Structure formats: structure tokens, C-alpha cells
């Protein structure tokens, strides 16, 4: 067994499952971390005492369109992925799926190639890819370019199945109107996380897609058929099923806090609703506009919109989302952190140890003064000599 390098004490610790007091984050010589009661540390154990605050696993984000001034749709390269990863690492996110919004077949293939190469080069933070479209419903297109939306064909399916052979974690957002249940089953059988979104389908069609292998819903409540008194839509189907995961953009703009509170009451398990940023190029940047598929997206008062006011992704980080969840929605801190760590990691075919503090692959971040008021500090930077 590896020896203890040091122990960090004095802060609350969330290990990805539970929030713990009077525990220590223990760093081992092999590079791994564990969490154990402070009173079980061996005599003479080297320790660093922190002045309160919170230690948590690196966050896991399954929907990241850009960051650092870069959009993945504009630049499908390893260099672009490094910039995006660095922007999100500065917010505490240590694992994410670069997300390509509806685009051309050539750019879809280029995005898959870039992520495969980034994984081969071990680019920190990259754990797979999310393809949001183009097989969506024009009726619920949101900010997706309607000229690029199309039904899934045999060639499209073949590209996705090959991607799943090359990349462990592939997530695909589709609408059941433009994707058959046979195609959904084939993707699911190949290990792809099939997520329903940008759909106007009634609940019965959505239930059939879930039964075929779809496991998830993309940005719950946004760009989908809504819950009404006579037709539950995708929203109702999602809230009714205990086996379906749902991503939530918790910025208080995409979904009202009251509505989020209702969703948590309908799906009380913290292992089913998870947080995403749907972040665009603005994260880690001071830019006030950028382009998507040739259209300008404007940034104003934490909103990103097309010229007609349509929401276009989010100007959001996971610490900000956690603040909204705990302060505005009333979610407890322990459960909210699970939604940003263990729950999204559990959807991945190969989580690579992310989402919980129990593995060498999972790092930890330290918030000195609450998540909404302090910049996360990677635990390894507190005492850099320990890791050299």
C-alpha cells in the first residue's frame, strides 16, 4: 500500500457521495487520494491545516460547447480543446465532454477525430465527446441552425458507431422524430449514451425511445415538448421515469428555480438529475459576442442570445450552478455536489475515476469561502513540492 504523503484537514470534504465533517483528505505517494476520519490518521502524520472552506472532487460536465473564447463548432482541433479545457479547469471542472452543436457531416467527423487525438495525447479534462444534433426536431430547434438539422441516415449511424469504437465515452442528443428506435437501440448497444432533446414528441414516443435504449434527457425543460394536463410530453415522461437521467442548466435563466424545485421533488434521487453548463466560448473570456454557424450570439447580463432573443447556450460555470441550486432552489449542498460529480460520471461508459475522491485519476478542488464567492484551487497547487 502507498504511504501517506500528507493530510489536508480543517475543511469540510465532499467525496463525491457524502459531505463529511472532521475528515481528512489524504494524499498517498502513488498519487491517489482517500478520505478518512481525522481521528484515524496515524501519529506523526504530516498535515496541512486549512482555514475552513470545502474540498470537493473535480466537477464533471457532460455538455461543454466552448470556453476561453473558443467554440468547438468553430475549431475542431486539439489546440482548441486544450484552450477550452483550461478555461473550465479554472472553474473546478476536471472532466468534460466537448460538445458539437448541430453542424455539417464533415465537422462532425472532424470533431470526433480531434477528441480521439486529444485522448491519445492525454489532454487533461477531455473524457469523450457529446454530439448535440443534427438529428433533432426543427419545431424545437432552439439556437440550432435549421438548415443543418436532418433525420439520421445509415451513414450517420455508421459514423457514430465507429466513434464508439474509438472513444470510450460518446453521448448523442437526438429527437425521436428524426431517429428511429432501431437506431437508438444500435447506439445504446454500442455503448453510446443516447439522450433525448430538441424534440416535440409526445410522451408515448419518448417512452418508446427510452425503452429502446435512450437513458438521458438533454437540458431538461428547454427545447422539448412540455408537461400539460392532457399530454405529458418529454418533460412529463422524464419526471415520471425513475430510470432516466436528466441534465439541468441551473443558471436561473433557462429554468426558473420554482420549476427546478418541482423537478427535484418529482425525481428526488440525486443520482438522476445532474448539472450541466451548456457553456459557450464566453467562459473564461471577457468577449461580449461570438458566432455559431455564422450567426452572432450576444452576451448580456449572463444571458447568451441570438439577435431575436432566442437563448443560445449558457454563460455559466458549475460553481455558479451549485450556488443557484443551494441558494435559490433549496437543494442541499451534499446532494447538489453529487449532481456535479458522481451522477454525471455514472453515465459514462468509462468514467476514468472522475467524480469521486477514491482514485488516482480524480483530483480535488478547494473553495476557501463558499463556491459562489471563491475561485476553486486545485488541491495539488496548495503545496506543489509534495507532488514533484
Number of C-alpha atoms within 10 A of each C-alpha: 6 10 10 20 18 18 22 21 22 20 22 21 27 25 26 24 20 14 18 18 15 13 22 27 28 25 24 17 15 13 15 18 24 17 18 17 14 17 10 9 16 9 7 6 12 13 18 15 11 16 11 15 16 22 29 27 30 28 34 30 29 27 28 28 25 30 26 22 19 23 27 24 22 15 16 21 17 19 13 20 27 17 18 28 25 19 22 25 22 16 24 26 27 28 28 27 23 31 26 26 25 27 21 16 14 8 17 22 15 16 25 27 18 21 25 21 15 21 19 10 10 11 17 16 26 21 28 28 27 26 26 24 27 31 26 29 27 21 14 19 20 18 20 22 17 17 11 16 19 16 18 19 13 9 10 15 16 13 14 22 20 12 22 21 13 16 22 20 23 27 28 25 25 28 28 29 21 18 19 17 20 12 18 25 19 18 24 18 13 16 20 29 24 27 28 28 31 32 27 23 23 21 20 14 18 27 19 13 25 25 13 20 22 27 20 25 25 26 25 27 26 19 19 26 24 21 18 10 6 6 15 19 22 29 23 20 22 28 24 14 13 13 12 19 24 25 25 24 27 29 25 16 12 17 16 14 19 13 13 22 17 13 20 18 11 15 21 15 13 19 20 22 26 28 28 29 27 24 26 28 26 25 24 22 12 11 13 11 16 18 15 21 15 9 12 14 23 20 19 11 6 13 19 24 19 18 11 6 12 13 18 21 24 26 22 22 23 26 24 17 23 25 21 19 25 16 14 17 20 16 19 12 17 18 23 21 30 30 30 29 29 25 26 27 25 14 19 20 16 16 20 16 16 30 33 27 28 17 15 16 16 21 26 26 24 27 23 18 14 15 20 16 12 14 17 25 18 21 20 16 11 14 11 9 8 12 12 6
